[in-house]
Each structure stands twice: as C-alpha cells, then as structure tokens.
Amino acid sequence: MAERKGVLLRLDPAVHDALARWASDELRSTNAQIEFLLRRALGEAGRLPGNAGKMRGRGRPPANEGRADDGGADDGPADDGPADDGPADDGPADDGPAGQDVTG
C-alpha cells in the first residue's frame, strides 16, 4: 500500500463537530469522512486521479486486518469465551468513543 500523506487541517469548531457527528453516523472516523467527502468532490469534478487507491469500506475492519503477523490464514475456531476459568474482569471498559478520531 502506498504511503499516506499527513495534512494539518484547521477547521471551525462547529464544522468539525458536524463532520464528527456525520462520520459517526456513517461508521467512519472523522479523518475517513473528510477523505470520503474530498474523493467524492474530486470525482464529481472529474479530478480524481485514476491511480488513487481505494478507500476501505465503512465500519471496523475485521480483527485480523492490518496485523503484520497475519498471512491471511484463519487462526482457528472462533473464541467462545475465556481461555481459562480465572475470575472475570469486572472493571469498566474504557475504550473511548467508537469510531471517533479524538485527535485535535
């Protein structure tokens, strides 16, 4: 996969909030939503380069996508529960908001 370019983008806070809400509704990160909208605008204007890579689909990628140690092979049967009979972790899960880019 080609290296991706990093871009600093300054937005009005209200515009950023609206983009973040829209991205969440579409199961995308804010960054992916901005890229989606830019690609759509480029395509409509006839300016999307033919060699532009494809975007990944909406939602979370499969658990094994993007792992360096994954050769595409199946890791075996699905996990049906804990591997041991030890005590369950009763602490709260704090993974942050799903699908949101929390960078400023």
URSULUR-V688440 format. One record per residue. RES is the residue in one letter. PSI is psi in whole degrees, -180 to 180 (* if undefined). Layout:
# URSULUR-V688440
RES&PSI / RES&PSI
This chain:
# URSULUR-V688440
M&141 / A&150 / E&141 / R&147 / K&136 / G&138 / V&132 / L&124 / L&121 / R&125 / L&151 / D&136 / P&-37 / A&-37 / V&-43 / H&-44 / D&-42 / A&-42 / L&-42 / A&-42 / R&-44 / W&-44 / A&-44 / S&-42 / D&-33 / E&6 / L&41 / R&161 / S&163 / T&-41 / N&-45 / A&-35 / Q&-42 / I&-44 / E&-43 / F&-48 / L&-40 / L&-42 / R&-42 / R&-44 / A&-43 / L&-42 / G&-44 / E&-30 / A&-1 / G&27 / R&5 / L&120 / P&143 / G&-24 / N&10 / A&132 / G&160 / K&151 / M&149 / R&153 / G&171 / R&160 / G&-179 / R&142 / P&158 / P&153 / A&-32 / N&-3 / E&131 / G&-1 / R&132 / A&-31 / D&1 / D&117 / G&15 / G&-3 / A&153 / D&135 / D&3 / G&-166 / P&159 / A&151 / D&118 / D&6 / G&-170 / P&148 / A&-21 / D&175 / D&23 / G&174 / P&145 / A&151 / D&111 / D&4 / G&157 / P&142 / A&124 / D&75 / D&-3 / G&175 / P&130 / A&133 / G&11 / Q&139 / D&114 / V&8 / T&151 / G&*
